[in-house]
Amino acid sequence: RLATLPQQRPPRGPGGPRPTLVAPAGAIPPPTPARFQLIRRLGSGGFGRVWLAHDARLGHPVALKAAHAPDPETEERIRREARALVAVRHPHCVRIHDLLPASSDPGLRELDGLVIVMEYVEGSSLGDLVRARGPLDDVTAARVWIGLAGALDAAHQRGVMHRDVKPGNVVVDQAGLAHLIDFGIARKTGDSTMTMAGFVLGTPDFLAPEVACGERATPASDAWQLAATISYALTGHPPRGGHPDAVSGLRAAASGARLSHLPARSAHLALLRAAMDNDPRRRPPLRVVQSTLEEWLRRADGPVGAGVPAR
């Protein structure tokens, strides 16, 4: 038999060293506390799902965006959206807090792949708001147009094109302020195009003609989509009317179909027509749109910085 040597105990007392506690071999470390607690699913679209969650680190609710089914191309889109949002700082553009793999936090076990942690804007989409309460008046529409034009211009100054501005991607908060969300198909200048030949990203009813034809998105095409969104807010209809399917909508967009559903009695009709000209070179820049609307609001005695009236 092997002799067992008695273990020497460290001397106890004021002058002796304190005993060191060592975890036994094979012990399971205590679980890492979850940073996130999923509350409910907010929506789904494009390539991702969006959840409302509580962020223990930040101490308030956040929106989490994760892919439907992670794959290399989708993961790259998520990284690209995160880069786009980090680059843009504007009060009418949703902010990003973090980008992390779902596997890094036990609270994200229902999700897969990369997760974008974004500012949560409590409110309703512009589309839902118009469907529930009817079209906006001219003063309210001008305020929304000014705020979103500023957000897009800030994105363009950073080389970021949104490419999917539409009523569903505008959230109106409890104070009535409009926020531009979902940069899921945004692209920075110089990024590689992530579309297959013959496939166009975006919503056909709110797509600029040149983008529907396969040309690269520009600030002028984003400005067209914003004007189409404002036109919808004033009428409840896309400017070219509705289409039964995406193919017919895309065909109408690519052919530069007539703007058949503009708000005929709106004070903004001329500006809407100019901003949705089929030729992007003739469209007024977003800063000109802003200054034109601000001047109109001053004449109409409407405060420039306000938004949609609260319910």
CORPE-V749138 format. One record per residue. RES is the residue in one small letter. NEAR is the number of other C-alpha atoms within 8 Angstrom. D_CENTER is the distance of its C-alpha to the mean C-alpha in whole Angstrom. Layout:
res near d_center
RES NEAR D_CENTER
RES NEAR D_CENTER
This chain:
res near d_center
r 2 72
l 3 70
a 4 71
t 4 68
l 4 68
p 4 67
q 4 64
q 4 64
r 4 63
p 8 62
p 6 64
r 8 63
g 5 64
p 4 63
g 5 63
g 8 62
p 7 58
r 6 56
p 5 55
t 4 52
l 4 50
v 4 49
a 5 47
p 5 49
a 4 48
g 4 46
a 6 44
i 4 40
p 4 38
p 4 37
p 4 33
t 6 30
p 5 29
a 9 25
r 10 22
f 12 20
q 10 21
l 10 19
i 8 19
r 7 18
r 8 16
l 8 13
g 7 12
s 7 12
g 6 11
g 5 11
f 9 13
g 10 11
r 13 12
v 12 10
w 13 13
l 14 14
a 13 16
h 12 19
d 12 19
a 9 22
r 5 22
l 5 20
g 7 22
h 7 19
p 9 16
v 12 13
a 12 10
l 12 11
k 12 10
a 14 13
a 15 14
h 7 16
a 7 19
p 10 19
d 6 21
p 6 21
e 7 19
t 11 16
e 12 16
e 8 16
r 10 13
i 14 11
r 9 13
r 11 12
e 13 8
a 11 10
r 8 12
a 14 10
l 12 8
v 9 12
a 8 13
v 11 11
r 9 13
h 9 13
p 7 13
h 12 11
c 12 8
v 14 6
r 10 9
i 11 9
h 8 13
d 7 14
l 10 14
l 8 17
p 10 19
a 12 20
s 9 23
s 7 23
d 12 23
p 11 25
g 10 23
l 13 20
r 9 23
e 5 22
l 7 19
d 14 20
g 11 19
l 13 16
v 14 14
i 14 11
v 12 11
m 13 9
e 10 10
y 9 10
v 8 10
e 7 13
g 8 14
s 9 14
s 12 12
l 13 13
g 10 15
d 9 16
l 10 18
v 12 19
r 9 21
a 6 22
r 6 23
g 8 24
p 11 23
l 10 22
d 7 25
d 10 25
v 9 25
t 12 22
a 13 20
a 11 21
r 13 20
v 13 16
w 12 17
i 12 18
g 12 15
l 14 12
a 14 15
g 13 15
a 13 11
l 12 12
d 11 15
a 11 14
a 14 12
h 10 15
q 7 17
r 9 16
g 8 16
v 12 13
m 15 12
h 12 9
r 12 11
d 15 10
v 13 10
k 12 11
p 11 12
g 9 10
n 12 7
v 14 8
v 14 9
v 15 13
d 12 14
q 8 18
a 9 19
g 11 18
l 12 15
a 14 12
h 15 9
l 13 6
i 9 3
d 6 2
f 10 4
g 9 7
i 12 9
a 13 9
r 13 13
k 11 15
t 7 18
g 4 20
d 6 18
s 4 20
t 5 19
m 5 18
t 7 19
m 5 23
a 4 25
g 5 25
f 7 22
v 8 19
l 8 15
g 9 14
t 9 15
p 10 18
d 13 19
f 14 16
l 15 17
a 14 19
p 11 23
e 12 23
v 13 20
a 14 21
c 7 24
g 9 23
e 7 23
r 6 20
a 10 17
t 7 18
p 9 17
a 11 19
s 14 17
d 16 14
a 13 16
w 13 18
q 15 15
l 13 14
a 12 18
a 14 18
t 13 15
i 11 18
s 15 21
y 13 19
a 15 19
l 13 22
t 11 24
g 11 22
h 10 22
p 13 21
p 13 23
r 11 24
g 10 25
g 8 24
h 8 25
p 6 26
d 6 24
a 9 22
v 6 25
s 9 26
g 13 23
l 12 23
r 9 26
a 10 26
a 14 23
a 13 25
s 7 28
g 8 27
a 8 28
r 5 29
l 8 27
s 7 29
h 10 27
l 9 26
p 9 27
a 5 31
r 5 32
s 8 29
a 6 29
h 7 26
l 11 28
a 7 29
l 8 26
l 11 24
r 8 26
a 10 26
a 11 23
m 12 23
d 10 26
n 8 26
d 6 27
p 9 24
r 5 27
r 7 28
r 11 25
p 8 24
p 8 22
l 10 19
r 9 21
v 8 24
v 12 22
q 12 21
s 8 25
t 8 26
l 10 24
e 11 25
e 8 29
w 8 29
l 13 28
r 10 30
r 7 33
a 7 31
d 6 32
g 8 28
p 7 26
v 8 24
g 6 22
a 9 21
g 11 19
v 13 19
p 7 23
a 6 22
r 2 24
